[in-house]
Amino acid sequence: MPPVYLLLGLLATAEQAPLDRHAIVSRHAMAGGASTVWPVGNGEFCVGLDGTGLQTLAGNTMAHWGWHSFALPAGITPDQVPATGTLAKGRPTGPDHFPPGQDALRAWLFDNPHRLNLGRLRLSRADGRAVTAGQLTEASRRLDLWTGIHTAEYRVDGRPVIVETAVHGQQDAVAVRISSPLLTDGTLRVTLDFGYPTLDNTPSVGDFGRADGHVTRLIRPSASSATLSREVDASRYDVNLAWSPSATLEPTDSPHRYQVLAHSDALELTARFGLNANTAAVPTVTECLQSTTKRWADYWQSGGAIDLSGSRDERWRELERRVVLSQYQMGAQQAGSWPCAETGLLGLDPWRGQFHMEMAWWHLAHYALWGRWDRAEQALTCYQRFTPAARALAEQLGLRGLKWPKSVGPEGRSAPWSGNQALLWKQPHPMFFAELAYRAKPTRATLDLWWPVLEGTAEHMADFAQRGADGLYHLTPDMPPSEQGFTRDTVFDLAYWRFGLDLAQRWRERLGLPREPHWDEVRRGLAPLPERDGLFCHSAEWLDTYQKRNWEHPDPIGVLGMLPPIDGVDPETAHRTVNKVWTSWQWGRCWGWDFPWMAMAAARVGEPKTAVDALLADSPRNHYDERGINTGGPCPYLPGNGGLLYAVAMMAAGWDGAPARPAPGFPDDGSWTVRWEGLKPAL
């Protein structure tokens, strides 16, 4: 008999005509917004464009491989830098404080590595000054989601300018095609310049007026191509350029700035970025446009799709817009070699563009439900790549197994933060990912790939839980997802620990291994989920959840929402908790992913109206701008987009044990008509 989740999919999609995917995507094309930065990218490499079709006013060029670190502070040598990111030793007892006299090292560890703005392309005047926003008239722009091509049209000095821009589908190359009579005599030209890295989230990250500290070399110049070799401290990368035969590349008074002059009314320019010298031919603009068109058409025609246009609820268009644009944003920025920062590849955030391991779930889990698991697989190898660092961190803290870091770059070193060792909910994430991977590809190869990660993760979880005088195993210290401080036995972590240890034993059985007795002992002996008055609470010490702590992430709803039913999680208590949280929480003091978290929980406990209302709640933390980017954080907040996609797919395709009706997470009162295909049910 097929698995339950396959039967659900067959039930929901039976006898349904194929969706018109092109129509669904096209009705939400991005338009307008001359000053907003719109990303064009291939998941690994992304270019932020302003209304000029370039980066004249704002925008960064970033890649998952693009990182930089400042030189160490004076007096600090490389051997003094802890590979784990902390100087703490022994079992954690609370905040991870650096000892006195280590402030400079701590600050350096927090700031490095950071995302690097690889360069910017601007429309400039003959004197080198950039075109200003006030010089643009009759401006309009459009991003064709089906092709990934951005088109900007406007006038400068009363003369027309048309700019087409796109990123190659496979190569980290941006292509620009400009048409304007102002190009002929050099009144307008394209400037490529580079700045020294900075840590401010400015419209163009970097100090573009600084000449020292970095090197730009022109190598292999020819009549219509050249390479710019970049050295920024220890970072190295190249930019391969190719331009129209009639155009020329000209130096300027800055060693880090070059201009391309068209000498006709049309200009084509391609800039390919990369870590290693690449002597292969740079793709032409036409080749780039063809490549991006194929990539995005393939993307939209693969995996899942949802059509809400038959709904009577007038909010259908906004929800569908968010779904379509969230898919675009994830495909453009978050389908590469590493997990993403919370701000994606648009710029820096307060965490220097590093990625948070507790946020990896919100960035990548949705790909499994949308049938695009291949888009997440490369980034998720971070767990295999970070295994040595995770083992070293656990050993340094006197613990067994693999302890996953928090805010990290590619080196796997955790950036200093007081809650690093006590923010526990990042620990079981690889178990969840492993199960999603196995459902996508239930093969021995999947088991072999993920088992060392699962085994080490479970080993650490069983060791971290300490047996108390009451005979129960407790999680101490513990900082919940809401990050409201240090406590013990938080509700979500206790549920997630149960889920993770159960899953690890299931994987042992799949591999033909006996159950691990100590894991079973810890699992059976875990402290009960904290509750009061028939409601789950933040923690065993914070029973005032609904009076004084009803803000930040609503931890109690996650135990039966993001997580499937678990022995030890009472479904009736979970149901009452969902209703209480929905009516009592301060939703203006939350984060973008809290709303889809609420929707998941409401759907599971049989409150589909609340699920939809949560996704569309009127809150500044649940806003999706003209680009479809969630703004429910201190920056463009893509965990909200990833959470939305997971929640909507779950509400449409169901989950293990969901009611046997179409779209079980949506109301069945006739207000919503949900047509979908290619989605996978949640756990």
C-alpha positions as CSV (number, residue, x, y, z in Angstrom):
1,M,0.0,0.0,0.0
2,P,1.4,3.5,-0.8
3,P,2.4,5.7,2.2
4,V,-0.3,7.9,3.7
5,Y,1.2,11.1,2.2
6,L,1.0,9.6,-1.3
7,L,-2.6,8.7,-0.9
8,L,-3.4,12.2,0.3
9,G,-1.8,13.7,-2.8
10,L,-3.7,11.4,-5.1
11,L,-7.0,12.3,-3.3
12,A,-6.4,16.0,-3.5
13,T,-5.4,16.1,-7.2
14,A,-7.7,13.4,-8.7
15,E,-9.6,14.4,-11.8
16,Q,-8.2,18.0,-11.8
17,A,-7.3,19.7,-15.0
18,P,-3.7,20.9,-15.2
19,L,-3.2,24.4,-13.8
20,D,-2.3,27.3,-16.1
21,R,1.0,28.0,-14.4
22,H,2.0,30.8,-16.7
23,A,-1.3,32.6,-16.0
24,I,-0.8,32.2,-12.2
25,V,2.7,33.5,-12.3
26,S,2.1,36.3,-14.8
27,R,-0.7,37.9,-13.0
28,H,1.7,38.8,-10.2
29,A,4.5,40.3,-12.2
30,M,6.4,42.9,-10.3
31,A,5.8,46.5,-11.6
32,G,6.4,50.0,-10.4
33,G,8.6,50.9,-7.4
34,A,11.4,52.9,-9.0
35,S,13.4,53.3,-5.8
36,T,13.0,49.8,-4.4
37,V,15.8,47.2,-5.0
38,W,14.5,44.2,-6.9
39,P,16.6,41.0,-7.0
40,V,17.4,39.1,-10.1
41,G,19.4,35.9,-9.4
42,N,19.9,32.2,-10.0
43,G,19.8,31.1,-6.3
44,E,23.6,31.3,-5.9
45,F,24.3,34.7,-7.3
46,C,22.0,37.8,-7.0
47,V,22.1,41.3,-8.3
48,G,19.9,44.0,-6.7
49,L,18.5,46.4,-9.3
50,D,17.0,49.8,-8.8
51,G,14.6,51.6,-11.2
52,T,17.3,52.4,-13.7
53,G,17.7,48.6,-14.4
54,L,21.2,48.8,-12.8
55,Q,22.5,49.8,-9.4
56,T,22.7,53.5,-10.0
57,L,20.8,54.5,-6.9
58,A,21.0,51.4,-4.8
59,G,21.7,47.7,-5.0
60,N,24.4,45.1,-4.2
61,T,25.9,42.1,-6.1
62,M,26.2,39.1,-3.8
63,A,26.8,35.4,-4.0
64,H,26.7,32.6,-1.5
65,W,30.5,32.2,-2.1
66,G,31.2,35.9,-1.6
67,W,32.7,36.4,1.9
68,H,35.3,38.7,3.4
69,S,37.0,39.0,6.8
70,F,38.9,42.0,8.1
71,A,42.4,41.6,9.4
72,L,42.7,40.5,13.0
73,P,42.9,43.3,15.6
74,A,46.4,44.5,16.7
75,G,48.0,42.1,19.1
76,I,45.8,39.1,18.2
77,T,47.3,36.2,16.3
78,P,45.5,33.5,14.3
79,D,46.2,30.9,16.9
80,Q,44.2,32.9,19.5
81,V,41.0,32.7,17.4
82,P,38.9,29.9,18.8
83,A,37.8,27.6,15.9
84,T,34.5,27.1,17.7
85,G,33.8,30.8,18.2
86,T,33.8,30.6,22.0
87,L,36.3,30.5,24.8
88,A,33.9,28.7,27.1
89,K,34.7,25.3,28.5
90,G,32.6,22.8,30.3
91,R,28.9,22.2,30.3
92,P,26.9,25.4,29.6
93,T,25.3,27.0,32.6
94,G,24.0,30.2,31.0
95,P,25.3,33.1,29.0
96,D,28.5,32.6,27.1
97,H,30.6,35.5,28.4
98,F,34.0,36.4,27.0
99,P,36.6,37.0,29.7
100,P,37.8,40.6,30.5
101,G,40.3,41.9,28.0
102,Q,38.9,39.9,25.1
103,D,36.5,42.6,23.7
104,A,38.5,43.1,20.5
105,L,38.5,39.4,19.8
106,R,34.9,39.0,20.5
107,A,34.0,41.9,18.2
108,W,36.1,40.5,15.4
109,L,34.4,37.1,15.8
110,F,31.0,38.7,15.6
111,D,31.9,40.7,12.5
112,N,33.7,38.1,10.5
113,P,33.2,36.7,8.0
114,H,30.6,38.9,6.4
115,R,28.9,39.0,3.0
116,L,30.9,40.9,0.4
117,N,29.4,43.3,-2.2
118,L,31.2,42.1,-5.3
119,G,30.7,45.3,-7.3
120,R,28.1,47.6,-8.7
121,L,27.0,48.7,-12.2
122,R,25.7,52.2,-12.5
123,L,24.4,54.5,-15.2
124,S,26.7,57.6,-15.1
125,R,27.2,60.9,-16.9
126,A,30.2,61.9,-19.0
127,D,31.8,63.5,-15.9
128,G,31.5,60.2,-14.0
129,R,28.7,61.3,-11.7
130,A,25.8,58.8,-11.4
131,V,22.4,59.6,-12.7
132,T,20.2,60.8,-9.9
133,A,16.6,59.8,-9.1
134,G,15.5,63.4,-9.9
135,Q,16.8,63.1,-13.4
136,L,14.5,60.2,-14.3
137,T,11.1,61.0,-15.8
138,E,8.3,58.8,-17.1
139,A,9.9,55.9,-15.3
140,S,8.4,52.4,-15.2
141,R,9.8,49.0,-14.6
142,R,8.7,45.4,-14.8
143,L,10.1,42.0,-13.7
144,D,8.8,39.2,-15.8
145,L,8.7,36.3,-13.2
146,W,8.4,33.7,-15.9
147,T,11.7,34.7,-17.6
148,G,13.6,36.5,-14.8
149,I,14.1,39.5,-17.1
150,H,13.9,43.0,-15.6
151,T,13.0,45.8,-17.9
152,A,13.2,49.5,-17.0
153,E,12.0,52.4,-19.2
154,Y,12.4,56.1,-18.5
155,R,13.7,59.3,-19.9
156,V,16.9,61.2,-19.0
157,D,17.2,64.8,-20.4
158,G,14.0,64.1,-22.2
159,R,15.5,61.2,-24.2
160,P,14.4,57.6,-23.9
161,V,16.4,54.9,-22.1
162,I,15.5,51.2,-22.1
163,V,17.4,48.8,-19.9
164,E,17.0,45.0,-19.9
165,T,18.8,43.1,-17.1
166,A,19.1,39.4,-16.2
167,V,21.3,36.9,-14.4
168,H,22.4,33.8,-16.3
169,G,20.6,30.7,-15.3
170,Q,23.7,28.7,-14.4
171,Q,26.7,31.1,-14.4
172,D,27.2,33.9,-11.9
173,A,26.9,36.5,-14.6
174,V,24.7,39.5,-15.1
175,A,23.8,40.7,-18.5
176,V,22.7,44.3,-19.5
177,R,21.2,45.5,-22.7
178,I,20.7,49.3,-23.0
179,S,19.1,51.3,-25.8
180,S,19.3,55.1,-25.8
181,P,20.4,57.9,-28.1
182,L,22.3,59.3,-25.1
183,L,24.8,56.4,-25.4
184,T,26.1,57.5,-28.8
185,D,28.2,60.5,-27.7
186,G,28.9,59.2,-24.1
187,T,26.3,61.4,-22.4
188,L,25.4,58.2,-20.7
189,R,27.7,55.3,-20.0
190,V,27.9,52.3,-17.6
191,T,30.3,52.4,-14.7
192,L,31.6,49.4,-12.9
193,D,33.2,50.1,-9.5
194,F,34.2,48.3,-6.4
195,G,34.3,49.4,-2.7
196,Y,36.1,48.3,0.4
197,P,33.8,46.2,2.6
198,T,31.8,47.9,5.3
199,L,29.3,46.5,7.8
200,D,26.5,49.0,7.4
201,N,23.4,48.0,5.6
202,T,23.6,50.9,3.2
203,P,22.0,51.1,-0.3
204,S,25.3,49.9,-1.7
205,V,27.3,48.1,0.9
206,G,31.0,49.2,0.9
207,D,33.2,52.3,0.9
208,F,33.4,53.2,-2.8
209,G,35.6,56.3,-2.1
210,R,38.3,54.3,-0.4
211,A,41.3,53.5,-2.7
212,D,43.6,51.7,-0.2
213,G,43.1,48.3,1.4
214,H,42.0,46.5,-1.9
215,V,43.4,46.0,-5.3
216,T,41.8,45.9,-8.8
217,R,43.9,44.7,-11.7
218,L,43.0,44.8,-15.3
219,I,44.2,41.6,-17.0
220,R,43.8,39.9,-20.4
221,P,42.3,43.1,-22.1
222,S,41.1,42.8,-25.7
223,A,38.9,44.8,-28.0
224,S,35.7,43.6,-26.4
225,S,36.6,41.7,-23.2
226,A,38.8,41.9,-20.1
227,T,39.1,40.5,-16.7
228,L,39.3,42.6,-13.5
229,S,41.1,40.7,-10.7
230,R,40.1,41.7,-7.2
231,E,42.1,41.3,-3.9
232,V,40.3,42.5,-0.7
233,D,42.5,41.5,2.2
234,A,42.5,37.6,2.0
235,S,39.5,37.5,-0.4
236,R,40.1,36.9,-4.1
237,Y,37.7,36.9,-7.0
238,D,37.6,37.9,-10.7
239,V,35.1,39.7,-12.9
240,N,35.1,38.7,-16.5
241,L,33.7,41.4,-18.8
242,A,32.5,41.2,-22.4
243,W,30.9,44.1,-24.3
244,S,29.5,45.1,-27.7
245,P,32.2,45.3,-30.5
246,S,31.6,49.0,-30.9
247,A,32.1,49.8,-27.2
248,T,35.3,50.4,-25.2
249,L,36.4,49.9,-21.6
250,E,37.9,53.1,-20.2
251,P,39.9,53.6,-16.9
252,T,39.0,56.5,-14.6
253,D,40.7,58.5,-12.0
254,S,40.0,55.7,-9.5
255,P,41.9,52.4,-9.6
256,H,38.6,50.6,-8.7
257,R,36.3,52.2,-11.3
258,Y,36.0,51.5,-15.0
259,Q,33.5,52.9,-17.6
260,V,32.0,51.2,-20.7
261,L,31.3,53.6,-23.6
262,A,28.9,52.4,-26.2
263,H,29.8,54.7,-29.2
264,S,26.4,53.9,-30.6
265,D,22.8,54.0,-29.4
266,A,22.9,50.4,-28.1
267,L,25.2,48.7,-25.6
268,E,25.4,45.1,-24.5
269,L,27.5,44.2,-21.4
270,T,28.0,40.9,-19.5
271,A,29.9,40.7,-16.2
272,R,30.7,37.3,-14.8
273,F,31.9,37.0,-11.2
274,G,33.8,34.0,-9.7
275,L,36.3,32.9,-7.1
276,N,38.6,31.2,-9.6
277,A,40.1,32.5,-12.8
278,N,37.8,31.5,-15.5
279,T,39.2,31.7,-19.1
280,A,36.0,30.3,-20.7
281,A,34.2,32.7,-23.0
282,V,31.9,35.0,-21.3
283,P,28.3,34.4,-22.3
284,T,26.7,37.0,-24.5
285,V,23.7,39.0,-23.4
286,T,21.5,37.0,-25.7
287,E,22.9,33.7,-24.2
288,C,22.2,35.1,-20.7
289,L,18.6,36.1,-21.6
290,Q,18.0,32.7,-23.1
291,S,19.5,30.9,-20.1
292,T,17.5,32.8,-17.5
293,T,14.3,32.3,-19.5
294,K,14.9,28.6,-19.6
295,R,15.8,28.4,-15.9
296,W,12.7,30.3,-14.7
297,A,10.4,28.5,-17.1
298,D,11.7,25.2,-15.8
299,Y,11.4,26.4,-12.3
300,W,7.8,27.4,-12.6
301,Q,6.9,24.2,-14.5
302,S,8.5,22.0,-11.9
303,G,7.3,21.2,-8.4
304,G,4.1,22.6,-7.0
305,A,1.6,25.3,-8.0
306,I,-1.5,26.7,-6.4
307,D,-4.4,28.6,-8.0
308,L,-6.7,30.5,-5.7
309,S,-8.5,32.5,-8.3
310,G,-11.8,30.6,-7.9
311,S,-12.2,31.7,-4.3
312,R,-15.0,33.9,-3.1
313,D,-12.9,35.4,-0.3
314,E,-11.6,38.6,-1.8
315,R,-8.3,38.1,-0.1
316,W,-7.3,35.3,-2.5
317,R,-5.4,37.6,-4.8
318,E,-3.1,38.9,-2.0
319,L,-2.4,35.5,-0.6
320,E,-1.7,34.1,-4.1
321,R,0.6,37.1,-4.8
322,R,2.5,36.4,-1.7
323,V,2.9,32.7,-2.6
324,V,4.1,33.4,-6.2
325,L,6.5,36.1,-5.2
326,S,7.8,34.1,-2.3
327,Q,8.6,31.3,-4.7
328,Y,10.5,33.8,-6.9
329,Q,12.4,35.4,-4.0
330,M,13.5,32.0,-2.7
331,G,14.5,30.8,-6.2
332,A,16.5,33.9,-6.9
333,Q,18.3,34.2,-3.6
334,Q,18.1,30.9,-1.6
335,A,18.9,27.9,-3.8
336,G,22.6,27.9,-3.6
337,S,25.7,26.4,-1.9
338,W,24.9,27.7,1.6
339,P,21.9,28.5,3.7
340,C,20.8,32.1,3.5
341,A,21.0,35.1,5.7
342,E,17.7,36.5,7.0
343,T,18.0,39.3,4.4
344,G,18.9,36.9,1.6
345,L,21.4,38.2,-0.9
346,L,20.0,41.7,-0.9
347,G,22.5,43.3,1.5
348,L,23.8,43.0,5.0
349,D,21.7,42.6,8.2
350,P,22.6,43.1,11.8
351,W,24.2,39.7,11.8
352,R,26.7,40.6,9.0
353,G,24.9,38.4,6.4
354,Q,25.8,35.2,8.3
355,F,23.2,32.5,8.4
356,H,21.5,31.3,11.6
357,M,21.2,27.6,12.0
358,E,17.9,27.9,13.8
359,M,16.6,29.8,10.8
360,A,17.7,27.2,8.2
361,W,14.4,25.4,8.6
362,W,12.5,28.6,7.6
363,H,14.7,29.2,4.6
364,L,14.8,25.7,3.2
365,A,12.1,23.2,4.5
366,H,9.5,24.5,2.1
367,Y,11.3,23.1,-0.9
368,A,10.3,19.6,0.2
369,L,6.6,20.4,0.2
370,W,6.8,22.2,-3.1
371,G,8.5,19.3,-4.9
372,R,11.8,21.2,-5.4
373,W,14.0,19.4,-2.9
374,D,16.9,19.6,-5.3
375,R,17.0,23.4,-4.6
376,A,17.8,22.8,-1.0
377,E,20.2,19.9,-1.1
378,Q,23.4,21.7,-1.8
379,A,22.8,24.2,1.0
380,L,21.9,21.4,3.5
381,T,25.3,19.7,3.0
382,C,26.3,22.4,5.5
383,Y,25.5,19.8,8.2
384,Q,28.1,17.4,6.8
385,R,30.6,20.2,6.2
386,F,30.1,21.6,9.7
387,T,30.4,18.2,11.4
388,P,34.0,18.7,12.5
389,A,33.2,22.1,14.0
390,A,30.1,20.8,15.7
391,R,32.0,17.9,17.2
392,A,34.8,20.2,18.4
393,L,32.2,22.6,20.0
394,A,30.6,19.7,21.9
395,E,33.9,18.4,23.1
396,Q,35.0,21.9,24.3
397,L,31.8,22.1,26.3
398,G,32.3,18.7,27.8
399,L,29.4,17.1,25.8
400,R,29.1,14.2,23.4
401,G,28.0,14.2,19.8
402,L,27.5,17.2,17.5
403,K,26.4,20.6,18.9
404,W,25.3,22.8,16.0
405,P,26.5,26.4,16.0
406,K,24.2,29.4,15.6
407,S,25.3,32.5,13.5
408,V,27.9,31.2,11.1
409,G,29.7,31.6,7.8
410,P,31.2,28.9,5.6
411,E,33.9,28.1,8.2
412,G,31.3,26.8,10.6
413,R,32.5,29.0,13.5
414,S,29.7,30.3,15.7
415,A,29.7,34.1,16.2
416,P,29.6,35.2,19.8
417,W,26.2,35.7,21.3
418,S,25.0,35.2,24.9
419,G,22.4,32.5,23.9
420,N,24.5,30.4,21.5
421,Q,24.8,27.3,23.7
422,A,21.3,27.6,25.3
423,L,19.2,28.3,22.1
424,L,18.4,24.7,21.7
425,W,15.8,24.5,18.9
426,K,18.5,24.6,16.2
427,Q,19.7,21.2,17.4
428,P,17.0,18.8,16.0
429,H,16.7,20.7,12.7
430,P,19.0,18.3,10.8
431,M,16.7,15.4,11.9
432,F,13.7,17.2,10.4
433,F,15.7,17.8,7.2
434,A,16.9,14.2,7.0
435,E,13.3,13.0,7.2
436,L,12.2,15.4,4.4
437,A,15.2,14.2,2.4
438,Y,14.1,10.5,2.9
439,R,10.6,11.2,1.9
440,A,11.8,12.9,-1.3
441,K,14.3,10.1,-2.0
442,P,13.7,7.0,0.1
443,T,16.9,5.3,-0.8
444,R,19.9,3.7,1.0
445,A,22.0,6.6,-0.3
446,T,19.9,9.1,1.6
447,L,20.2,7.0,4.8
448,D,23.9,6.8,4.4
449,L,24.3,10.5,3.7
450,W,22.3,11.7,6.7
451,W,22.9,9.0,9.3
452,P,26.2,10.3,10.7
453,V,24.6,13.7,11.2
454,L,21.5,12.2,12.9
455,E,23.5,9.9,15.1
456,G,25.8,12.7,16.3
457,T,22.8,15.0,16.8
458,A,20.9,12.5,18.8
459,E,24.0,11.6,20.9
460,H,24.3,15.2,21.8
461,M,20.6,15.6,22.6
462,A,20.6,12.6,24.9
463,D,23.8,13.9,26.7
464,F,22.6,17.5,27.0
465,A,19.4,16.4,28.9
466,Q,20.4,16.0,32.6
467,R,18.6,13.8,35.1
468,G,17.4,15.6,38.1
469,A,16.6,14.6,41.7
470,D,13.1,14.1,40.6
471,G,14.2,11.3,38.2
472,L,13.2,13.3,35.1
473,Y,15.5,14.5,32.3
474,H,15.6,18.3,32.1
475,L,16.9,20.8,29.4
476,T,19.0,23.2,31.3
477,P,20.0,25.9,30.4
478,D,17.4,26.5,27.8
479,M,16.5,29.6,25.7
480,P,13.3,29.2,23.8
481,P,12.7,30.3,20.2
482,S,11.2,33.5,21.6
483,E,14.6,34.3,23.1
484,Q,13.0,35.9,26.2
485,G,15.9,34.8,28.4
486,F,17.4,31.8,30.1
487,T,15.2,29.2,31.7
488,R,14.7,25.4,31.7
489,D,12.4,22.9,30.0
490,T,10.8,25.2,27.4
491,V,7.7,23.8,25.8
492,F,8.9,23.8,22.2
493,D,12.3,22.3,22.9
494,L,10.8,19.5,25.0
495,A,8.5,18.6,22.2
496,Y,11.3,18.9,19.6
497,W,13.6,16.7,21.7
498,R,10.9,14.0,21.8
499,F,10.4,14.3,18.0
500,G,14.2,14.1,17.4
501,L,14.9,11.2,19.6
502,D,12.0,9.2,18.2
503,L,13.1,9.9,14.7
504,A,16.7,8.9,15.4
505,Q,15.5,5.5,16.6
506,R,13.3,5.1,13.5
507,W,16.3,5.7,11.4
508,R,18.3,3.1,13.3
509,E,15.5,0.6,12.5
510,R,15.6,1.6,8.8
511,L,19.3,0.9,8.8
512,G,18.8,-2.5,10.5
513,L,20.4,-1.3,13.8
514,P,19.1,-2.0,17.3
515,R,17.5,0.8,19.2
516,E,19.9,2.8,21.4
517,P,18.8,2.1,25.0
518,H,20.1,5.4,26.4
519,W,18.1,7.4,23.9
520,D,15.0,5.6,24.9
521,E,15.7,6.2,28.5
522,V,16.1,9.9,28.0
523,R,13.1,10.1,25.7
524,R,10.8,8.3,28.3
525,G,12.2,10.4,31.1
526,L,11.9,13.9,29.6
527,A,10.1,16.4,31.8
528,P,6.5,16.9,30.8
529,L,5.5,19.9,28.6
530,P,4.8,22.8,30.9
531,E,1.2,23.8,31.1
532,R,-1.2,25.8,33.3
533,D,-5.0,26.0,33.3
534,G,-5.1,23.6,30.4
535,L,-2.7,25.6,28.2
536,F,0.9,25.1,27.2
537,C,3.3,27.7,28.6
538,H,6.6,29.0,27.5
539,S,8.6,27.0,30.1
540,A,8.3,25.3,33.5
541,E,9.4,28.6,35.1
542,W,7.4,31.0,32.9
543,L,3.8,30.1,33.7
544,D,2.8,33.8,33.1
545,T,2.9,33.2,29.4
546,Y,-0.4,34.8,28.6
547,Q,-0.1,37.7,31.0
548,K,3.4,39.0,30.7
549,R,5.1,37.0,28.0
550,N,2.6,37.1,25.2
551,W,4.9,38.6,22.6
552,E,7.9,37.5,20.5
553,H,7.6,34.0,19.0
554,P,4.5,32.1,20.4
555,D,6.5,29.0,21.4
556,P,3.5,27.0,22.7
557,I,1.9,26.7,19.3
558,G,4.9,25.0,17.7
559,V,4.5,21.7,19.5
560,L,1.6,20.6,17.2
561,G,2.0,22.8,14.1
562,M,5.5,22.8,12.7
563,L,5.9,19.4,14.5
564,P,3.6,16.5,13.9
565,P,1.7,14.7,16.7
566,I,4.1,13.4,19.3
567,D,3.5,11.1,22.3
568,G,3.5,13.5,25.3
569,V,1.9,16.4,23.4
570,D,-1.8,16.4,24.3
571,P,-3.8,17.4,21.2
572,E,-6.7,19.0,23.2
573,T,-4.3,21.1,25.2
574,A,-2.6,22.1,21.9
575,H,-6.1,23.1,20.5
576,R,-6.9,25.2,23.5
577,T,-3.4,26.8,23.3
578,V,-3.9,27.7,19.6
579,N,-7.2,29.5,20.3
580,K,-5.7,31.3,23.3
581,V,-2.6,32.5,21.5
582,W,-4.6,33.7,18.6
583,T,-6.8,35.9,20.7
584,S,-4.3,37.1,23.3
585,W,-0.9,37.5,21.6
586,Q,0.6,40.9,20.8
587,W,0.9,40.3,17.1
588,G,2.6,43.7,16.5
589,R,5.5,42.5,18.6
590,C,6.3,39.3,16.7
591,W,8.4,38.3,13.6
592,G,7.4,37.5,10.1
593,W,7.5,33.7,10.5
594,D,5.3,33.7,13.5
595,F,2.2,34.1,11.3
596,P,2.8,31.0,9.2
597,W,3.8,29.2,12.4
598,M,0.4,30.1,13.7
599,A,-1.3,29.0,10.5
600,M,0.4,25.6,10.7
601,A,-0.8,25.1,14.3
602,A,-4.3,26.3,13.5
603,A,-4.6,23.9,10.5
604,R,-3.5,20.9,12.5
605,V,-5.9,21.4,15.4
606,G,-8.9,22.0,13.1
607,E,-9.1,25.8,12.9
608,P,-8.7,26.5,9.2
609,K,-10.3,29.9,9.3
610,T,-7.7,31.0,11.9
611,A,-5.0,29.5,9.7
612,V,-6.0,31.7,6.8
613,D,-6.6,34.7,9.0
614,A,-3.1,34.3,10.5
615,L,-1.4,34.3,7.0
616,L,-3.3,37.5,6.2
617,A,-3.2,39.2,9.6
618,D,-3.1,42.9,9.6
619,S,0.2,43.5,11.3
620,P,3.3,45.5,10.4
621,R,5.2,42.3,11.0
622,N,3.1,40.4,8.5
623,H,3.6,42.9,5.6
624,Y,4.8,41.7,2.1
625,D,6.0,44.6,0.0
626,E,5.7,45.1,-3.7
627,R,8.4,42.5,-4.3
628,G,6.6,40.0,-2.1
629,I,9.3,40.2,0.5
630,N,8.2,39.8,4.1
631,T,9.3,42.8,6.2
632,G,8.6,41.3,9.6
633,G,12.1,41.8,10.9
634,P,14.8,44.4,11.2
635,C,15.5,43.9,7.5
636,P,14.0,42.2,4.5
637,Y,13.0,39.1,6.3
638,L,13.0,36.0,4.1
639,P,12.2,33.5,6.9
640,G,8.7,34.9,6.7
641,N,8.6,34.0,3.0
642,G,9.8,30.5,3.6
643,G,7.4,29.9,6.4
644,L,4.5,31.2,4.3
645,L,5.4,28.7,1.5
646,Y,5.6,25.8,4.0
647,A,2.3,26.7,5.7
648,V,0.3,27.2,2.4
649,A,1.6,23.9,0.9
650,M,0.7,22.1,4.1
651,M,-2.8,23.7,4.2
652,A,-3.4,22.7,0.6
653,A,-1.8,19.3,0.3
654,G,-2.4,18.3,4.0
655,W,-0.2,16.4,6.4
656,D,0.2,12.9,7.8
657,G,-3.2,12.1,9.4
658,A,-4.9,15.2,8.0
659,P,-8.7,15.1,7.3
660,A,-9.5,13.3,4.1
661,R,-10.8,16.3,2.2
662,P,-9.3,18.7,-0.4
663,A,-7.2,21.5,1.1
664,P,-7.7,20.5,4.7
665,G,-6.0,23.6,6.1
666,F,-8.5,25.9,4.3
667,P,-12.1,26.5,5.4
668,D,-14.6,24.2,3.7
669,D,-17.5,26.7,3.8
670,G,-17.2,27.6,0.1
671,S,-15.2,30.8,0.6
672,W,-11.9,29.2,-0.7
673,T,-11.4,27.2,-3.8
674,V,-7.9,25.8,-3.7
675,R,-6.6,24.1,-6.9
676,W,-3.1,22.7,-6.6
677,E,-0.7,20.2,-8.1
678,G,2.7,18.9,-7.4
679,L,2.7,19.6,-3.7
680,K,3.8,17.2,-1.0
681,P,2.0,16.7,2.4
682,A,3.9,17.8,5.5
683,L,5.1,15.3,8.2
